[in-house]
Amino acid sequence: MAVRIRFARHGLRNRPMFHIVAMNARSKRDGKPLETLGAFNPHPNMDEKAKHITLDFARTKYWLGVGAQPTDGVRFLLERAGLLPPRPLYPNVRRSAEATAQGN
């Protein structure tokens, strides 16, 4: 069974709130998760001007350790939280042999 760490949408119309969940890759977006790992509110609080993220670090590390693949949005949050290393800026750029020999 392939497990993904992804968002499950909750909240009101035009005011979404997302749960960060571990679920089977073939299940529906808002289906029953294997485990809820945290929550993300994309609308900033007017007093603090900050978006709220809650995350269970221990359980998220566990799911990443057993092979769960995060989606792109969740990967961005996990990189910002320090659970995943940042992706390279230019992953498809390959240096030629003469450029590396010249020391560029």
MOBEL-V886525 format. One record per residue. N is the residue number from 1. PSI is psi in whole degrees, 0 to 359 (* if undefined). D_LAST is the distance of its C-alpha to the last C-alpha in Angstrom with 2 decimals. Layout:
n & psi & d_last
N & PSI & D_LAST
N & PSI & D_LAST
This chain:
n & psi & d_last
1 & 123 & 44.98
2 & 128 & 41.60
3 & 135 & 41.37
4 & 145 & 39.38
5 & 117 & 38.98
6 & 179 & 39.66
7 & 142 & 41.63
8 & 123 & 45.38
9 & 132 & 46.71
10 & 179 & 49.77
11 & 196 & 51.42
12 & 170 & 53.10
13 & 135 & 52.42
14 & 5 & 49.75
15 & 66 & 49.29
16 & 155 & 47.38
17 & 136 & 46.65
18 & 136 & 44.57
19 & 140 & 45.14
20 & 117 & 42.21
21 & 156 & 43.71
22 & 123 & 43.11
23 & 165 & 44.83
24 & 138 & 45.11
25 & 335 & 42.59
26 & 356 & 45.48
27 & 166 & 47.65
28 & 161 & 48.19
29 & 317 & 46.15
30 & 23 & 49.10
31 & 182 & 50.63
32 & 123 & 51.64
33 & 159 & 48.64
34 & 320 & 48.42
35 & 142 & 47.57
36 & 124 & 46.82
37 & 339 & 43.83
38 & 193 & 43.86
39 & 153 & 44.26
40 & 124 & 42.25
41 & 108 & 43.89
42 & 349 & 41.66
43 & 123 & 44.09
44 & 146 & 43.57
45 & 132 & 46.56
46 & 331 & 47.91
47 & 316 & 48.65
48 & 343 & 45.35
49 & 39 & 43.00
50 & 148 & 41.24
51 & 142 & 41.03
52 & 130 & 42.61
53 & 128 & 41.08
54 & 139 & 42.96
55 & 134 & 41.45
56 & 101 & 42.79
57 & 318 & 39.78
58 & 314 & 41.54
59 & 327 & 42.66
60 & 318 & 39.35
61 & 322 & 37.57
62 & 310 & 40.31
63 & 323 & 39.85
64 & 325 & 36.08
65 & 329 & 36.78
66 & 5 & 39.19
67 & 11 & 36.82
68 & 137 & 37.62
69 & 123 & 34.99
70 & 150 & 34.62
71 & 172 & 34.60
72 & 316 & 31.87
73 & 318 & 33.98
74 & 323 & 34.93
75 & 319 & 31.39
76 & 315 & 30.34
77 & 320 & 33.23
78 & 327 & 32.56
79 & 319 & 28.93
80 & 329 & 30.33
81 & 347 & 32.97
82 & 10 & 30.56
83 & 336 & 31.98
84 & 148 & 28.91
85 & 149 & 25.20
86 & 147 & 23.46
87 & 151 & 21.98
88 & 149 & 18.26
89 & 321 & 17.79
90 & 82 & 16.23
91 & 336 & 17.67
92 & 3 & 17.57
93 & 125 & 13.97
94 & 136 & 12.65
95 & 143 & 9.33
96 & 164 & 10.25
97 & 320 & 10.64
98 & 332 & 9.20
99 & 322 & 5.78
100 & 331 & 5.99
101 & 328 & 7.82
102 & 344 & 5.76
103 & 20 & 3.81
104 & * & 0.00
